[in-house]
Amino acid sequence: MKTSDKIIIATAFATAVTLRGFAASGPLPPSHLTCELLERTDLVFSNCYPSSFSLSDYLRDPVHLQAPVVQSSEPMLGWVVNDSRNNVLQTGYQIQVATSAQKLAAGTPNVWDSGKVVSDESVAVKFGGAPLKASSVYYWRARTWNNGEASFFSIPKAFVTGTNLVAHGTSRYPLQKTDEKPTAIVEVSNQVSFVDYGRAAFGRLRLTIESPSDTSLTIRLGEVAVGKRVNQNPGGSRRFKELVLPVEKGLKTYVVAIPPDKRNTEKSAIRIPAYAGEVMPFRYCEIIQSDEPVVIKKITRESLHYPFDDAAAAFHSSDQTLDDIWELCKYSIKATSFAGVYVDGDRERIPYEADALINQKCHYAVDREYSMARTSSEYLIHHPTWPTEWPMQSVMLAWNDYLFTGNLESARNHYADLKAKTLIQLAEPTGFISTRTGKQSREFLSSIHLEKGTLRDIVDWPQSGAAGVGKAEAGETDGFVFTNVNTVVNAYHFHALELMAQIAAALGESPDAKFFADRAAKVKVAFNEKLFDAKRGVYVDGLGTDHASLHANLFPLAFGLVPSKRRNSVLKFIESRDMACSVYGAQHLLDGLYEAGAADYALHLLTTNGIRGWAHMIREVGTTITLEAWDDQFKPNQDWNHAWGAAPANIIPFQLMGVQPTSPGWKTFQIKPQPSGLKYVSLTVPTIRGTIEISMTNQPGKKFDLKIFSPANTVANVYLPVSGNEPKVMLDGNRQTVVSDGSFVRFTAVGSGTHVLSVTFDHSLVDKPKSSVLGASALK
């Protein structure tokens, strides 16, 4: 970037900051500009650290510098509309793109000027200018019209294009390193120092040492400690390494190189880029000096992760256990992003669809970041894994990508693949699918990109006699009986068909949309006719067995297959089984419970002190990243860094507090809290359109108060829980007439900005409503 460009951008930034003081009287310039879902497109890394180098410097030296590169010839652009006034919608926008910041400042964009476009779209606007050139730097800015009033232009944002532009190419960030200091250093003896970094991370050690002569140090790194020493035999897949560091005379800085581990650097493993260097997960470090003592000036852990905004999301409540679980799970998403693609922890470093789905939802909940999820989703389309249910989760990943970003390009580009991933080719005349009826032809397996082996039903993991679990142990499937027609597999099939119908409709593929919707309806009828035991009020594991497992009931509940008249008996059975599933199954169990309104039991499972619970991970196991299994006894070879165990990171905001998009890109969303006995909650949720902030106080049976801040250019339906008769309902100080919706009252089409809502239960209140709830027509 030229010096003059930097001055122009700095001046624009100062102007924008000055304008913040006038937010109440008019629109601010848009911010958080994204190109291909990336916000920090102008950031150049050197050795994985953010640097002062420019994108032009990167183009001159792409070997030693790293930058996010735009791969698409017609990239998708987006921004956050800034206007803190209530009930604001974007009514228009203008985009300008140029080859320099000076041209933008002069108002002479030489690549594209959209002019004023009458539209409320702010999250997935397709570039419409002259064809972009490869290996070039571009500058762009945008402004909006909010309720008809124009804003100033945004601060310019730069991006660099790749060497070969394509119609659709997912862009991603380079990996980033963060230097971390120890939280404690204990001198065990004259020769032994024990170092604790407070929590585990994937990284390597950097030491600054002053030595009187040539010597060496023994370095021990590990995830587990015994007293004030690193546990050298942690068991399972917990990590420990002992390394020897040669030290030269004088004051020098050394990076302790991590040798590759054959278990996670071969075959299907995701490799760490050469520019980052190999890493391992560790919390503890032991430094053993030789007879020739040295002075250690600095002990730094270089932690490797995908770029992450620690301040993007927050949660606090009246339950300290729940707060601790949130922090554990939030941090787990950052810590396990070290490969740049969602992997199954450190033992294999292989992407799996089931891991990626939970990872995706959690990542969306804790950071305004979507590129790692998309990269992982698209990787798995072409590198599927063997469990029958998991390729179908590629459809779920694609739908979430669209729902949370408003960007259809990935689904559009992989549309044929996604249709095959529904496994429709395995369907029987009944509508059910089966992997055991001879339909896994080579043509079928090629259509889903499974080049080796065949699909096998999984239900949950580990199964008895697999993954280090002996045949005498039950595994995590709750005794599931596998038959030709598997209830869990067909619950997934129904859900994949249902979502595929919506993807097809969004892409304008009307015949396909009807086909998949009709097939979903057919499966739903067959499912409830053939797989439900009416006498016991439960779903059985499959055709030909009367065994009913937790899994055969939790998945139908989570995927909307249970009719309302059967919900109570299914819930009663589910509650009788406790958490008889793995950390993976717990994601869908909690989803189903909250969707069915069983908030009390769901909160109990979230905060339980039992061995199958996240509190156990923290207090009894002592992990700082979520585990692969609830405890070693359920999976003896488990690792301590598995993000598929981090479900509360998304369950708390999306289910407990009920903050979910109801149309793609958060154009509309809901807030539907189910707090159970929680007395208060504060929550910050990042979205593609900006941050949603919520604070809640709860006196069950007496009063419920909710304060919300919604970003401009959004509209929300807000639900308040009802636990008494004759509620007095208020919105911004005015009594309301609202719509009852089961155990909630609903405020329809609440506009952006700050709103205070409450419901009070008091039979003595006889005030008449003074106004109706804000509707879409009330939005300015």
Buried (B, 14 or more C-beta within 10 A) or exposed (E): BEEEBEEBBEEBEEEBEEBEEEEEEBBBBBBBBBBBBBBBBBBBBBEBEBBEBBBBBBBEEBEEBBBBBBBBBBBBBBBBBBBBBBBBBBBBBBBBBBBBBBBBBEEEBBBBBBEEEEBBBBBBBEBEBEEBEEBBBBBBBBBBBBBEBBBBBBBBBBBBBBEEBEEBBBBBBBBBBBEBEBEEBEEBEEBBBBBBBEBBBBBBBBBBBEBEEEBBBBBBBBBBBEEBBBBEEBEBBBBBBEBEBEBEEEEEEBEBEBEEBEEBBEEEBBEBBEBBBBBBBBBBBBBBBEEEEBEBEEBBBBBBBBBBBEEBBBBBBBBEBBBBBBBBBBBBBBBBBBBBBBBBBBBBBBBBBBBBBBBBBBBBBBBBBBBBBBBBBBBBBEBBBBBBBBBBBBBBBBBBBBBBBBBBBBBBBBBEBBBBBBBBBBBEEBBBBBBBEEBBEEEBBEBBBBEEEEBEBBBBBBBBEEBBBEEEBBBBBBBBBBBBBBBBBBBBBBBBBBBBBBBBBBBEBEEBBEBBBEBBBBBBEBBBEBBBEEEEBBBBBBBEBEEBBBBBBBBBBBBBBBEEEBBEBBBEBBBEBBBBBBBBBBBBBBBBBBBBBBBEBBBBBBBBEEBBBBBBBBEEBEBBBBBBBBBBEBBBBBBBBBBBBBBBBBBBBBBBBBBBBEEBBBBBBBBBBBBBEBEBBBBBBBBBBBBBBBBBBBEBEEBBBBBBBBBBBBBBBBBBBBBBEEBBBBBBEEBBEBEEBEEBBBBBBBBBBEBEBBBBBEEEEEEEEEEEBBEEEEBE
